[in-house]
Amino acid sequence: MSVSGIESVAGFTPYAAPQVAGADALNGAARTSGPQGPEGPNKDFGDMVIDGIERLSATQQQSDALAVQAATGDLSNIHDYTIAATQAQVMTQVTVAVRNKALEAFTEMMRMPV
């Protein structure tokens, strides 16, 4: 998977699905802003990585909660689950691609003569 254009994903805000019982904090976590927050473009790389992983986790938890609702028959619109599951899948793929590129870059730096 190519990661060209990954910069456009930095400010990505996950799909805001309907409220899930007991998921008020989850929905708030899913709407956090990206690098264009109060810290601006000077945000530390480590903070950006942690923020991205937290958003991925929140999206996956929301997808799981909607899957349970769909399985129990409590979800009125099945497309909400379908969208959330697809979004979680795509975010996971992007995260893995970024991780692979970071490891590749680290490996290349370790090969450099000092």
Backbone torsions as a table, in degrees:
resi	resn	phi	psi	omega
1	MET	NA	130.1	-179.6
2	SER	-83.1	144.6	179.2
3	VAL	-113.2	19.0	176.3
4	SER	-66.0	137.0	-176.6
5	GLY	84.7	14.2	-179.1
6	ILE	-64.3	-23.0	179.9
7	GLU	-59.8	-32.0	-179.3
8	SER	-71.1	-16.3	-179.2
9	VAL	-87.7	-14.0	-174.3
10	ALA	-56.8	-39.7	-179.3
11	GLY	-95.2	16.7	-176.6
12	PHE	-62.9	130.9	176.6
13	THR	-112.0	123.3	-177.8
14	PRO	-60.0	158.5	178.1
15	TYR	-55.8	131.2	179.4
16	ALA	-91.2	90.8	179.7
17	ALA	-74.7	166.5	178.4
18	PRO	-59.7	157.4	-178.5
19	GLN	-60.1	133.2	175.5
20	VAL	-105.3	139.7	-178.6
21	ALA	-54.9	125.6	177.7
22	GLY	77.9	15.2	-176.1
23	ALA	-116.6	27.8	-180.0
24	ASP	-61.4	-44.2	178.9
25	ALA	-66.8	-34.4	-179.8
26	LEU	-63.7	-45.9	-179.0
27	ASN	-66.0	-34.5	176.4
28	GLY	-66.1	-38.2	180.0
29	ALA	-69.2	-30.8	-177.6
30	ALA	-74.4	-16.2	-176.8
31	ARG	-104.0	17.4	179.3
32	THR	-66.7	147.8	-179.1
33	SER	-82.1	158.3	-178.9
34	GLY	-86.9	-145.9	-175.5
35	PRO	-63.2	-14.7	-178.9
36	GLN	-85.1	19.3	178.0
37	GLY	-73.4	-162.7	-176.2
38	PRO	-64.1	-22.6	179.9
39	GLU	-81.2	-15.9	177.2
40	GLY	66.5	-156.3	-175.9
41	PRO	-72.4	-8.0	-178.5
42	ASN	-89.7	14.6	-179.6
43	LYS	-63.7	137.8	-179.0
44	ASP	-61.4	145.2	179.7
45	PHE	-61.5	-41.5	179.7
46	GLY	-60.6	-40.2	177.9
47	ASP	-66.0	-37.1	178.5
48	MET	-66.3	-39.1	179.0
49	VAL	-65.1	-46.5	179.9
50	ILE	-62.6	-42.4	178.7
51	ASP	-61.7	-42.6	179.3
52	GLY	-64.2	-40.9	179.1
53	ILE	-67.9	-38.8	177.9
54	GLU	-64.5	-40.7	177.5
55	ARG	-66.0	-38.8	176.4
56	LEU	-61.7	-45.1	179.5
57	SER	-62.2	-43.7	179.4
58	ALA	-63.2	-40.1	178.8
59	THR	-65.3	-41.5	178.4
60	GLN	-66.7	-38.9	177.8
61	GLN	-65.2	-39.9	178.5
62	GLN	-65.6	-40.8	177.1
63	SER	-62.4	-42.7	178.2
64	ASP	-63.1	-41.4	179.2
65	ALA	-64.1	-40.8	178.1
66	LEU	-68.6	-32.4	177.1
67	ALA	-64.7	-40.8	177.7
68	VAL	-64.2	-43.6	178.1
69	GLN	-62.0	-40.3	179.4
70	ALA	-66.0	-39.9	-178.7
71	ALA	-68.7	-32.2	-179.1
72	THR	-89.5	-7.6	178.5
73	GLY	87.8	9.0	-179.3
74	ASP	-85.5	-9.7	-177.3
75	LEU	-93.8	120.0	-177.1
76	SER	-79.0	-32.3	-179.0
77	ASN	-117.0	103.9	-177.8
78	ILE	-65.3	-23.8	-179.9
79	HIS	-66.0	-24.3	175.6
80	ASP	-62.5	-42.6	177.5
81	TYR	-67.5	-41.9	-178.6
82	THR	-60.9	-43.7	179.2
83	ILE	-65.6	-45.3	-179.4
84	ALA	-63.9	-40.3	179.9
85	ALA	-67.2	-40.8	178.5
86	THR	-66.1	-40.7	178.5
87	GLN	-63.5	-43.0	178.0
88	ALA	-62.4	-39.6	179.1
89	GLN	-64.6	-45.7	-179.3
90	VAL	-66.3	-41.6	178.7
91	MET	-63.6	-37.2	177.5
92	THR	-65.2	-43.2	179.2
93	GLN	-62.3	-41.8	179.2
94	VAL	-66.3	-41.7	179.1
95	THR	-61.8	-43.2	178.6
96	VAL	-65.6	-39.9	179.2
97	ALA	-64.4	-42.0	178.2
98	VAL	-65.4	-42.0	177.7
99	ARG	-60.2	-45.0	179.9
100	ASN	-62.3	-40.9	178.4
101	LYS	-66.7	-39.0	178.7
102	ALA	-64.9	-42.4	178.0
103	LEU	-65.5	-38.4	177.4
104	GLU	-63.7	-42.1	178.9
105	ALA	-66.4	-41.2	177.8
106	PHE	-61.7	-43.6	178.9
107	THR	-61.1	-42.4	178.6
108	GLU	-64.0	-40.0	178.6
109	MET	-65.9	-36.0	179.4
110	MET	-68.5	-25.0	179.5
111	ARG	-81.0	-14.1	-177.9
112	MET	-68.2	137.6	175.5
113	PRO	-71.9	144.7	-177.3
114	VAL	-92.7	NA	NA
